[in-house]
Amino acid sequence: MRYPFSADAEILSLKSGTRVGGVTSDLSLGGCFVCTRLSLEIGTRIRLTLKRKNQTVTMLAVVRVAKPGTGMGLEFLEVAPDSGETLQGWIAGIRESR
């Protein structure tokens, strides 16, 4: 299940080195949608860093949906060990606020 969630996003294409910045519009334990002006191709493997209120989450992900001019749907492949607890805390906080 995806939840509305805003965090600054920094995307790095692992193949090309292209960097893309944006803001998340939703979040789940399996992925998120990032609103950006520049989209990467579907299937691009990336390193994604999300920042919110002095907390950072880093993971490997892949682009699953690309909507030019709107953003990208990203699927998390592997969350960094030190980021998993923060990501779960963000999701738990959203659930509790509903």
C-alpha positions in Angstrom: 0.0 0.0 0.0 1.3 3.4 -0.9 0.9 6.5 1.4 1.2 10.2 0.6 4.7 11.2 1.7 7.0 14.1 0.8 10.8 13.8 1.0 13.6 15.2 -1.0 15.0 12.6 -3.4 18.4 12.3 -5.0 18.7 9.7 -7.8 21.9 8.5 -9.3 21.9 6.2 -12.4 24.4 3.5 -11.7 25.2 3.0 -15.4 25.4 6.6 -16.8 26.2 8.6 -13.6 23.2 10.9 -14.4 21.9 12.7 -11.3 18.2 13.6 -10.9 16.6 15.5 -8.1 13.0 15.5 -7.1 10.4 15.1 -4.3 8.4 12.0 -3.5 4.7 12.1 -3.7 4.1 8.7 -2.2 6.0 5.9 -0.3 5.6 2.3 0.6 8.0 -0.4 1.8 8.4 -1.6 -1.8 8.8 1.7 -3.6 7.8 5.3 -4.2 6.9 7.8 -6.9 9.4 10.7 -7.4 8.2 13.9 -9.1 11.0 15.2 -11.3 11.5 17.2 -14.5 13.9 14.6 -16.0 13.0 10.9 -16.2 15.3 8.0 -16.7 14.5 5.0 -18.8 12.4 2.1 -17.5 14.7 -0.6 -16.1 17.5 1.9 -15.1 19.1 0.8 -11.9 19.7 3.6 -9.5 20.9 4.6 -6.0 18.1 6.5 -4.4 18.6 8.8 -1.3 15.5 10.2 0.5 15.9 13.0 3.0 13.3 14.2 5.4 13.7 16.1 8.7 17.4 15.3 9.1 16.8 11.6 8.4 18.2 9.9 5.4 17.3 6.6 3.7 19.5 5.1 0.9 18.6 2.1 -1.3 19.2 0.5 -4.6 16.1 0.7 -6.8 15.0 0.3 -10.4 12.8 2.6 -12.5 9.5 0.8 -13.2 7.3 3.7 -14.5 8.6 6.8 -16.4 6.2 9.6 -17.0 8.0 12.4 -18.8 7.5 15.8 -17.2 5.9 14.2 -14.1 8.3 11.7 -12.6 9.2 8.1 -12.0 7.8 5.1 -10.1 10.7 3.4 -8.4 10.8 -0.2 -7.0 13.2 -0.7 -4.0 15.6 -3.6 -4.6 17.8 -3.3 -1.5 17.5 -0.9 1.4 20.8 -0.1 3.0 21.1 -1.8 6.4 21.3 1.4 8.4 18.3 2.8 6.5 15.8 0.1 7.0 14.7 1.1 10.5 14.2 4.8 9.4 12.1 3.7 6.3 9.9 1.5 8.5 9.6 4.3 11.0 8.4 6.7 8.3 5.8 4.1 7.1 4.6 3.5 10.7 4.3 7.2 11.3 2.1 7.6 8.3 -0.1 4.7 9.3 -0.6 6.1 12.8 -1.5 9.5 11.5 -4.5 8.1 9.6 
